[in-house]
Amino acid sequence: MPILEIEGLNVCYRPERGVRISAVRDLDISLERGEFVGIVGESGSGKSTLGFAITRMLRPPAVIESGAVKFKGTNILELTGSELRNQRRGGLALVLQSGMNALNPVRSISKQLGDVLKAHSQKGEHWGRSEVRARGGELLSMVELDSEVLDRYPHELSGGMRQRVAIALALSLEPELVVFDEPTTALDVIVQASVMETIKSLQRSRGFTAILISHDMSVVLDATDRTLVMYAGRVVEDQPSKTVASAGIHHPYTEALMKCYADPRADKVELQDIGGTPPDLSIEVAGCSFAPRCSFASKVCFLETPSLVRSELIQVACHVRLPVSPMAKEVKVVRN
């Protein structure tokens, strides 16, 4: 049985004043135990919203309108507060974009770790100062930090150190699934690479299932086993990361993303931007959301929303690349 099954998930934002924004649309995803899956796309594609929905960390005005998020067969969307708290231990964890978003600025790292361990303690466990420090030393060692960091406050740590502390806190309850939401944002290139190496090493050694959310295609392809490309709240491509660069079939949006990145070791680097603008998610329109920006768009692309169709190891939601609609056979290319 998959460790995570997402079925028909719809998430929107309903501000008290303003328009309704549909951020995640009819999403179906399945993850096996031990997988390291990357979710990539532009800002506003629904990646972080999905990560927060998976871990039940969404806050108003975000609303889960329908669907299920099944972790080891249990729909966590139906759990009460106490049931969800129990589920955190050995269950789900989230690492946020910035360590400062996850850490309390007026409490030492030791006290914050103690808060986590005590909040999720089980019958018979005692988390006194010595026990917290012993566990803290183990966790910090896992993320390549000295135990002296336990006595420091977040503002006394560098960005990379704060992010490592956030990872250590997430791992303190020995989760089976960890969502990393842009874990290297705002870090310099050298620190980014170091933090990602730590994450990859921990995922391999601890064996947890991981989801890496990023706008950086190169980071996702380097770190993960499988890549999901999101656009306008939907997954438009799903394939093994090692075959993305060589695959003969791609969603046009994936191709556009890949042209935004290049191998820095190459003698000559050419980068392109993605023409047009992302769709207005407050408006429900028929057809493929990427069609107005796609140079291969056809009549059917503006009329029917494509479903993910499998071709060997690749799944693509595109009328042109893997046509399933009878209309797709009558296509004439519409170029912008």
N, C-alpha and C positions, 0 to 999 in steps of 0.2 A: 504493500500500500504506500502511495506517495506520502511524504511527510507533510506536504502542503498542497492543498487543492483550493483554487479560487474559482468560483462558479458564478457567472452572470453578475459580477460586481459592478455596481453603479455608485459613484460618489460625486456629490455636488457641493457647491458652496452657496449658502443662502444668507446673505447679509441682511440685516434689518432694513437697510436702505440700499437699494441698488438691484442689479439683475442677478438672476440665478446663473451660476457657472457650472457646467457639466465637466468635471475634471477627469473622471475615469468612467469609461463607457462599455458596458456589457463585456467585461473582461473575464477570460477563462485562462488560467495558468495552472500547471502542475509541476511540482518539484520533487525529485527523488532524494532520499537520504544521502548526505555527503556531497551533493552537487554544489558547485560554486557558480552562480548565475549572475550575469551582468545585465542591468537594464539601462539602456542608453537612449538619449534623445535631447532635443533642444529644451531650454527653459520653458516651462508651461505645457510640457507634453504629458504631465500627470505622474511622473516618476516618484517624486517625494510623497505626493498624496497617496499613491499606492503603498509605499513603504510604511507610512503612518497607519493606513487602514489595516495592513497585514498584522501590525503589532498592537492594534487597538489604541493608538496614541493620538487619533484625530481629535481636534477640539473645535467647538463652534467658531465660525459659521459652517464648518464642514459637516456634512450629513451623509451617512451611508443609506442610500435609498432602497437598495435591494441587493440580493446576492448572498453568497456564503463564503466564509474564509475558514476552511477546515484544516486544523493543525492536528495531525495524528488522528484524524477522523472526527474530531470535535469542532463544531462550528463556534469559534471564539466570539462571534458577533452576538451569540445568545447567552454568554456567560454574565453572571452578576459581578459586582465589584470584587467581592471576596474570592469568588471562583477564578476570576481573572488574575488576582494577586497570586493565588496558588499556582496558576498556570505559568507565571513568570519563572518560577524555580524549575530549572531543567527544561524550560520551554522556549519562550521568545525573548529576544533582546534587540534594542535599537541603538546604533551609534550615530549621533547627530553630526551635522556638517561642521560645526566648530566646537572645540572642547569647552569654550566659555558658555555655549548654549546648554551644555549638559552639567556643568559644575556650579556649585553654590559659591559665589565669590567671598563669602564671609565665614566659611567653614574650611578647616584643614582637610587635606585629602584623606587622612585617617578617619576623621569624624564622618566624612561623607560615605566612605566605605562601610563604616560601622552602621550608619543609618540604613544602607541597603541590606546588609546581612541581618540586622535585627528585624526589619520590616518583613522579611521573608523567612524568618527562622522557623524551624520545625520543632515539634515537641521533644524536649530533652536537650536541645542545643543551648549553649550559653556563649554569648559573645561579649566577653569583658575586654578590657583594653589590651591585655596580652594576646588573647585569641584573635582580635581584630588585626593587631600588628603582625602576627604570624601569618595570617591569611593574606594580609596586604603585601607583605614581603614576597610571598609566592606569586601573587598576581603581577606585581610590578616587575619581578624578574622575567615573567613570561613576555612582557612587552618591552624588555630591555631597559628598565629603569632601576635605579638604586632604591633601597628601602628608605633612605633619608627623605625621599620625596613625600613620604607619608606625613611629615611634619610641616610641609609647605602649603601655601595657599595658591589658588589658581593663578593669581596675578604675578606670582613669583616664578612661574614656569613659562617656558617658550611655547609657541603654538604647537610645535611637534610634540613636546612633552605633555601638554594638556590633552592632545588627541590620543596619545598612548594611555594616559590615565583614564580617559573616557572608555577606551577599549577594555582596559582592565576592569573597570566597574561593570561593563556589560557582561564580561565573562565571569564575574564573581558568583553568579548563580548557576554556572555551568549550563548555559542554554544549548538547545539542539538546533536552533535556527537563529542566526544573527543577520539583521539588516544594517548595512553600512550605507548611510545616506551622504553621498559626496564627502567621504572622510578626509580627503586631502585638499579641500577647498581652502584658499587663502594661505596655503603653505608654499614655500619656495620649492623649486624643482627638485633639489637634492633631498630635502626633507620629505617631499611627496613620495619619492622613490623608496626612501627608507621605511616610511610608514606602510606603504603598500607591500613591501617585502615582509614586514612583520605580520601583516594581516594574512598574506598567503601562507606563511610558515605556520601560523596558529591554526588556520583552517585545515591544513594538511595534518598537523600533529594532533589536534584535538578532535578532528573528524566531524565538526558541526557543519550543517548546511548553511550556506552564506548567500546573501543577495547584495550585490554591489551596485548602487545607484550612482550614475555619473553622466555628465554631458561629454566626457572625454572618451572618444572611441578607442584611442590607443591604450588608455589605462584599462578599459574593460577587456579588450582583446588579449592583453598581456596577462591579466590576472585570472580570468574566469574560464570555466569549461564550456559555457553556453551563453549566447548573447541574445537578448530580447530587445528589439528596437521598438520604441513607443512613439506614437505621433497622435496628437489630439485625443489623448485618453485611451487609445487602443494599441494593442500589439500588432505591428504590421509585418514583422519578420521575427523568426525564431530559428536559430541554427547553431551548431557547435562553433565555438569561438575560433578554433584552429582552422576552420574551413572558410571563414568569412572572407578573407583576402583573396582566396582562390576560387570561390564558388562562381559558377556560371550564371546562377539565377539570384537576383536581388530585387527587393522592392526599390523603386526609384528614389525613395527617401533615404534608404540605407546607402545607396550609391552617392547621393549628395552629401551625406555625413562623412563618408570615407574620403571624399575629395577635399574636405575641410582639414584633414590631417595628413601628415606625411612622415615617412621614416627620417628622423634627423640625421641618420648615418648616410643617407643618400647623397651623391655628388650634386644633384640638382633637385630642388624642392619646389613644387608648384602647388599652390593652394587656391581653392575656389570657395566662394560663398554660396549660400543657398538662396536663390532668387525669391522674390516675393516676401510675404509676411505670414506668420502662423495664423490659423483660423480663429475667429471669434467664437469661443466656447460657450457664449451665452445664447448662441443661435443654433438651433437644430436644423441641419440641412441634409438633403438626400445625397447619396453618392460618397465617393472617397474624399476625405478631408484634405488630402494632399493634392487633389486634382488641379486646383487653381495655380499651383506652383510647379506642376509636373509637365515637362516638355513632351511626354508620351501620352498624355491624357486623351481619352476618346469619349465618345458620346455616353457610353455605358458608365464611365467613371463618374459622371455628374448625376447619374440617375440611380445607381445601385451601390450600396455599401458592400465592398468585397469581404468575404470571409477568409480566414486563414486556410490555405490549401497546402497539403503536404506533397513534396516531391523528394523522395528518398529521405535524407536527414533534415531537409530544409522545409520550413513553413513560411509562406508568403501570402499576404492579403493584397493581391493586385490583379485586376482584370486583364492587364496587358501581359504580365510575366507568367501568370498561371491562370488563364481564363477558365471560368466555370459557367459563366452566364452565356446563354444563347446570343445575347446582344453583342458580346465581345467578339464574335466572329464577323460582325459587320462593321468593325471599327474603322474609322478614318482618324488619323492622328491630328489632334488639335494642338498647335504650338502657340505658346504665349508670346 
